[in-house]
Amino acid sequence: MASPQDDFRTAAAAMEQALADALNAAVKVQNPDTGFIERLLKLIIKKEIVLELLLEEFNNAG
């Protein structure tokens, strides 16, 4: 049975992949919307910060 930490890591990995796929798709279009790409990159950076803090909490709790 998976631990809560394992479940979190699995969910985080799925989110990472989804954002990577979205960014990849956004830059491959004929005329990329640079505003959308910028917003997506900001979201990815924010997600990285939050995930880092959550991972620290999981490591300290377990």
ROSE-4610 file (N, C-alpha, C; in Angstrom, 1 decimal, always signed):
// ROSE-4610
residu = [M/M/M/A/A/A/S/S/S/P/P/P/Q/Q/Q/D/D/D/D/D/D/F/F/F/R/R/R/T/T/T/A/A/A/A/A/A/A/A/A/A/A/A/M/M/M/E/E/E/Q/Q/Q/A/A/A/L/L/L/A/A/A/D/D/D/A/A/A/L/L/L/N/N/N/A/A/A/A/A/A/V/V/V/K/K/K/V/V/V/Q/Q/Q/N/N/N/P/P/P/D/D/D/T/T/T/G/G/G/F/F/F/I/I/I/E/E/E/R/R/R/L/L/L/L/L/L/K/K/K/L/L/L/I/I/I/I/I/I/K/K/K/K/K/K/E/E/E/I/I/I/V/V/V/L/L/L/E/E/E/L/L/L/L/L/L/L/L/L/E/E/E/E/E/E/F/F/F/N/N/N/N/N/N/A/A/A/G/G/G]
num = [1/1/1/2/2/2/3/3/3/4/4/4/5/5/5/6/6/6/7/7/7/8/8/8/9/9/9/10/10/10/11/11/11/12/12/12/13/13/13/14/14/14/15/15/15/16/16/16/17/17/17/18/18/18/19/19/19/20/20/20/21/21/21/22/22/22/23/23/23/24/24/24/25/25/25/26/26/26/27/27/27/28/28/28/29/29/29/30/30/30/31/31/31/32/32/32/33/33/33/34/34/34/35/35/35/36/36/36/37/37/37/38/38/38/39/39/39/40/40/40/41/41/41/42/42/42/43/43/43/44/44/44/45/45/45/46/46/46/47/47/47/48/48/48/49/49/49/50/50/50/51/51/51/52/52/52/53/53/53/54/54/54/55/55/55/56/56/56/57/57/57/58/58/58/59/59/59/60/60/60/61/61/61/62/62/62]
x = [+0.8/+0.0/+0.9/+0.5/+1.3/+1.1/+2.2/+2.2/+1.7/+1.2/+0.8/+1.9/+3.2/+4.3/+4.4/+4.2/+4.3/+3.1/+1.9/+0.8/+1.1/+1.7/+2.0/+3.0/+4.0/+5.1/+4.5/+3.6/+2.9/+2.1/+1.3/+0.5/+1.4/+2.5/+3.4/+4.0/+4.4/+5.0/+4.0/+2.7/+1.7/+1.5/+1.5/+1.4/+2.5/+3.7/+4.9/+4.8/+4.4/+4.2/+3.2/+2.1/+1.0/+1.4/+2.2/+2.7/+3.7/+4.6/+5.6/+5.0/+3.9/+3.2/+2.5/+1.9/+1.3/+2.3/+3.4/+4.4/+5.0/+5.2/+5.7/+4.7/+3.4/+2.4/+2.3/+2.5/+2.4/+3.5/+4.7/+5.8/+5.9/+5.2/+5.2/+4.2/+3.3/+2.3/+2.9/+2.3/+2.8/+3.2/+2.3/+2.5/+2.2/+3.2/+3.0/+2.5/+1.6/+1.1/+2.1/+2.9/+4.0/+3.4/+2.2/+1.6/+1.2/+0.6/+0.2/+1.4/+2.5/+3.7/+4.3/+4.3/+4.8/+4.0/+2.6/+1.8/+2.0/+2.2/+2.4/+3.8/+4.8/+6.1/+6.0/+5.3/+5.1/+4.4/+3.4/+2.7/+3.6/+4.4/+5.4/+6.4/+6.9/+7.8/+7.1/+5.9/+5.1/+4.9/+4.6/+4.4/+5.6/+6.8/+8.1/+8.3/+8.0/+8.2/+7.3/+6.0/+5.1/+5.4/+5.8/+6.1/+7.4/+8.3/+9.5/+9.2/+8.3/+7.9/+7.1/+6.2/+5.4/+6.3/+7.3/+8.2/+9.0/+9.4/+10.1/+9.2/+7.9/+7.0/+6.8/+6.7/+6.6/+7.8/+9.0/+10.2/+10.4/+10.0/+10.1/+9.0/+7.9/+6.8/+7.1/+7.8/+7.9/+9.3]
y = [-1.2/+0.0/+1.3/+2.2/+3.4/+4.3/+5.0/+5.9/+7.3/+8.1/+9.5/+10.2/+10.0/+10.6/+10.1/+8.8/+8.2/+8.8/+8.9/+9.4/+10.9/+11.6/+13.0/+13.1/+12.3/+12.3/+11.9/+10.9/+10.5/+11.6/+12.3/+13.4/+14.6/+14.9/+15.9/+15.6/+14.4/+14.0/+14.1/+13.8/+14.0/+15.4/+16.3/+17.7/+18.3/+17.8/+18.2/+17.9/+16.7/+16.2/+17.0/+17.3/+18.0/+19.4/+20.1/+21.4/+21.4/+20.4/+20.3/+20.0/+19.2/+19.0/+20.2/+21.0/+22.2/+23.2/+23.4/+24.3/+23.8/+22.6/+22.0/+22.3/+22.1/+22.3/+23.8/+24.7/+26.1/+26.7/+26.1/+26.6/+26.0/+24.9/+24.3/+24.8/+25.7/+26.2/+27.2/+27.4/+28.2/+29.6/+30.3/+31.6/+31.6/+31.2/+31.1/+32.4/+32.2/+33.3/+33.6/+34.6/+34.8/+35.1/+35.8/+36.1/+34.9/+33.9/+32.6/+31.9/+31.9/+31.2/+31.8/+33.1/+33.8/+33.5/+33.5/+33.1/+31.6/+30.8/+29.4/+29.2/+29.9/+29.8/+30.3/+31.4/+31.9/+30.9/+30.2/+29.2/+28.0/+27.7/+26.6/+27.0/+28.2/+28.6/+28.6/+29.1/+29.1/+27.7/+26.8/+25.4/+24.8/+25.1/+24.6/+25.1/+26.3/+26.9/+26.2/+26.0/+25.4/+23.9/+23.2/+21.8/+21.6/+22.5/+22.4/+22.6/+23.5/+23.7/+22.5/+22.0/+20.8/+19.6/+19.4/+18.3/+18.4/+19.6/+19.8/+19.4/+19.7/+19.4/+17.8/+17.2/+15.7/+15.1/+15.6/+15.0/+15.2/+16.4/+16.6/+15.9/+15.6/+14.8/+13.3/+12.8/+11.4/+11.0]
z = [+0.0/+0.0/+0.0/-0.8/-1.0/+0.2/+0.6/+1.7/+1.2/+2.1/+1.7/+0.9/+1.4/+0.7/-0.8/-0.9/-2.3/-3.1/-2.6/-3.3/-3.7/-2.8/-3.1/-4.2/-4.2/-5.2/-6.6/-6.6/-7.8/-8.4/-7.5/-8.0/-8.5/-7.8/-8.2/-9.5/-9.7/-11.0/-12.1/-11.9/-12.9/-13.2/-12.2/-12.4/-13.2/-12.9/-13.6/-15.1/-15.4/-16.7/-17.5/-16.8/-17.5/-17.8/-16.9/-17.2/-18.3/-18.3/-19.3/-20.7/-20.7/-22.0/-22.5/-21.6/-22.0/-22.5/-21.9/-22.4/-23.7/-23.8/-25.1/-26.2/-26.0/-27.0/-27.3/-26.3/-26.5/-27.4/-27.3/-28.1/-29.5/-29.7/-31.0/-32.0/-31.6/-32.5/-33.5/-34.6/-35.7/-35.2/-34.6/-34.0/-32.6/-31.7/-30.3/-29.7/-28.7/-28.0/-26.8/-27.0/-26.0/-24.6/-24.6/-23.3/-22.6/-23.3/-22.7/-22.2/-23.0/-22.6/-21.3/-21.3/-20.1/-18.9/-19.0/-17.9/-17.4/-18.4/-18.1/-17.4/-17.8/-17.2/-15.7/-15.5/-14.1/-13.3/-13.8/-13.1/-12.8/-13.7/-13.5/-12.3/-12.3/-11.3/-9.9/-9.9/-8.6/-8.1/-9.0/-8.7/-8.1/-8.7/-8.2/-6.7/-6.5/-5.1/-4.1/-4.5/-3.6/-3.4/-4.4/-4.3/-3.4/-3.6/-2.7/-1.2/-0.9/+0.5/+1.0/+0.1/+0.5/+0.7/-0.1/+0.0/+1.3/+1.7/+2.9/+4.1/+4.0/+5.1/+5.2/+4.0/+4.0/+4.6/+4.2/+4.7/+6.2/+6.7/+8.1/+8.9/+8.3/+9.0/+9.1/+8.1/+8.0/+8.2]
